[in-house]
Amino acid sequence: MACEREVEAVETVENIEESKENDMEQTQAGVLVLKEMPEFKAEAYDAATGHYTEVSSEDYKGKWTVICFYPADFTFVCPTEIAAMNAQLDIINGELGCEVLAISTDTKFSHKRFAETEPLLKDLKLTIAADTTTEISRKFGVLIEGAGLALRGRFLVNPDGIIVAQEVQAPPVGRSVKEFIRQIKAHQHAYKTGEVCPAGWREGKKTLPVNTDVEPMTGRVGDYITIEEILAD
């Protein structure tokens, strides 16, 4: 059962962490930030239409894109993450124009059944790709080789096809979609304006205009922004 597979994935990660071998090569190919998004093609289930389809990296060229891996269908944490992302689609896709593709190593048939039976996935509109060969997970560096499952890997790709944000977690802990939306907005602002965003930046907060004031700000950032401003909600 898939639930047992998620537990197996946790145990596999723990075993890898305890191993004296080169575990980083086993679980992650490396950091992909500032690199081009790997090319891929896969069958998928489009929950918005209820039909099977095909997806490829070509579909997302020239667009802001979120590629979101999860361990397996019919598990515990995974449906909570998928449901949270789906609930924020009006912001992620509608407001921010960011495409979303979920991926696991399950088949497209499993994806369809998962979407139809899990109560949290009612009204699901996401497309879920079937990485049955584990090739995509391996290319993105999130494959747990011993289990044949993906870690919780989330990648933000800009319109130039460059990965600008990467978050990878072990199976037991889910990710925050609200924090990810904050990151999308910050990266889009930096991409558009050339300004940079300090820690915890949100819309309406102060940015650092290094594109115009880099020399006077160098070594004197504290003259421009305070720790209180940085930590303010």
Secondary structure, 3 states (H helix, E strand, C coil): CHHHHHHHHHHHHHHHHHCCCCHHHHHCCCCCCCCECCCCEEEEEECCCCEEEEEEHHHHCCCEEEEEECCCCCCCCHHHHHHHHHHCHHHHHHHCCEEEEEEECCCHHHHHHHHHHCHHHCCCCCEEEECCCCHHHHHCCCEECCCCEECEEEEEECCCCEEEEEEEECCCCCCCHHHHHHHHHHHHHHHHHCCECCCCCCCCCCCECHHHHHHHHCCCHHHCCCHHHHHCC
